Amino acid sequence: MNEEHLEPLKRHPEGRALRAEVDLGRIGRNLGRIRAAAGGREVWAVVKANAYGHGAVHVGRALAAAGTHGLAVSNLEEGLELRQGGIECPILVLGGLRPEALPAASAEGLSIAVVGPEHLRDYARALSSHPVRLHLKLDTGMGRFGLLPSELSECLEDLRQLSPWTDGVMGHFATADDPDQGFALRQRRVFDACLSQLSDAGIHPPQRHHGNSDACLRNLLDRDTHIRPGLALFGLTTVPEGRVLGLEPALALVAEVARVKTVPAGTTVGYGRTFVAPQPMQIATLACGYADGYRRDLGNRAVVGFKGRTFPVVGRVSMDYLTVALPGEVPVTPGDPMTLFSADPSEPHSVERLAQALNTIPYELTCALHRRITRRYFS
Ligand SMILES: Cc1ncc(COP(=O)(O)O)c(C=O)c1O
């Protein structure tokens, strides 16, 4: 079956009692804070992976309204989604593009990162009929995308051909979150040397951007004209400077209680019977599981927020459900909302604290939030 003929997922307001509540006002304010911390530099706001799970189109619109220069996404589809959502500001595809896809990018006015030496001539050939703005990505030490400094000299002639279309030169830090800035500063030096080499060859793109969120927070921006923050826009951070800046987490994950039952001591809960009720208690079942992005290893480890208190997630998290234990005297009924991810960073069930408990990063938790979760937006 051709996927394009599939009906989009039908939603009903009463359909699923699991929602991500996204405060777009906070995202707009976070943009202002990061910009101020970055000395007012223009922003390419990174909204790839469905805006880190927050919902790309709504977040993209809010960021455009709050004054971002442009939005950055991972691939062509993500860029097209934003355009289909009516977003008109510049959109940069970070992950590169095969030359065959240039007409589609051109038709939608998407800018493209040039991520290696392999397609430079094909690009030059295609651009006269399908013009696209370009950003040249340099591999200053990330070891992923980008032309290596050692490849630059042999590409200079091709890059000169692309020069009329080239708006920017970019790199990406591998260790901006590391208190030891040694490697980040080395990447800056490599970037500078490449910029000089380009300049000597007569290539002077007006934009320079190497900094992600942590580079903005840690003042690693040097002579960059633009910044490329992602995580900090959503009020999340892995470095102390982020909390000092007053970033506000924008997302709460809320599930309504689907069922409550009172169980006697000795009752086991869930697959593998990993939880045994030590006394009579209430077990609330919520319709959120690992298929929604709530990690399986949060079972018997995380808490959820309910009426100003927290209660433990007990037993294994299954595909679509998780279970919470509450003492008998706590009034709880189906439909009551429980907070699985709190937007208060000091709470034990904030995204940052849960990520720490799982020995991972906040990015992984929000990006995993499935599109089947209803997103509600407010500001
Ligand atoms: C090329 C590039 N630039 C910028 C960012 C934004 O990084 P952060 O979310 O850490 O600010 C990313 C995110 O992974 C990226 O891949």
The ligand as a MOL file (V3000), in Angstrom:
LIG
                    3D

  0  0  0     0  0            999 V3000
M  V30 BEGIN CTAB
M  V30 COUNTS 16 16 0 0 0
M  V30 BEGIN ATOM
M  V30 1 C 23.7020 20.7430 14.1050 0
M  V30 2 C 22.9890 21.0880 15.3710 0
M  V30 3 N 22.9500 22.3510 15.7720 0
M  V30 4 C 22.3340 22.7220 16.9150 0
M  V30 5 C 21.7090 21.7800 17.7190 0
M  V30 6 C 21.0360 22.2180 18.9890 0
M  V30 7 O 21.6810 21.6700 20.1060 0
M  V30 8 P 21.1190 21.8960 21.5730 0
M  V30 9 O 19.7840 21.2650 21.6100 0
M  V30 10 O 22.0980 21.2150 22.4470 0
M  V30 11 O 21.0630 23.3690 21.7870 0
M  V30 12 C 21.7340 20.4410 17.3400 0
M  V30 13 C 21.0950 19.4370 18.1960 0
M  V30 14 O 21.3640 18.3050 18.2700 0
M  V30 15 C 22.3820 20.0840 16.1320 0
M  V30 16 O 22.4530 18.8090 15.7320 0
M  V30 END ATOM
M  V30 BEGIN BOND
M  V30 1 1 1 2
M  V30 2 1 2 3
M  V30 3 2 2 15
M  V30 4 2 3 4
M  V30 5 1 4 5
M  V30 6 1 5 6
M  V30 7 2 5 12
M  V30 8 1 6 7
M  V30 9 1 7 8
M  V30 10 2 8 9
M  V30 11 1 8 10
M  V30 12 1 8 11
M  V30 13 1 12 13
M  V30 14 1 12 15
M  V30 15 2 13 14
M  V30 16 1 15 16
M  V30 END BOND
M  V30 END CTAB
M  END
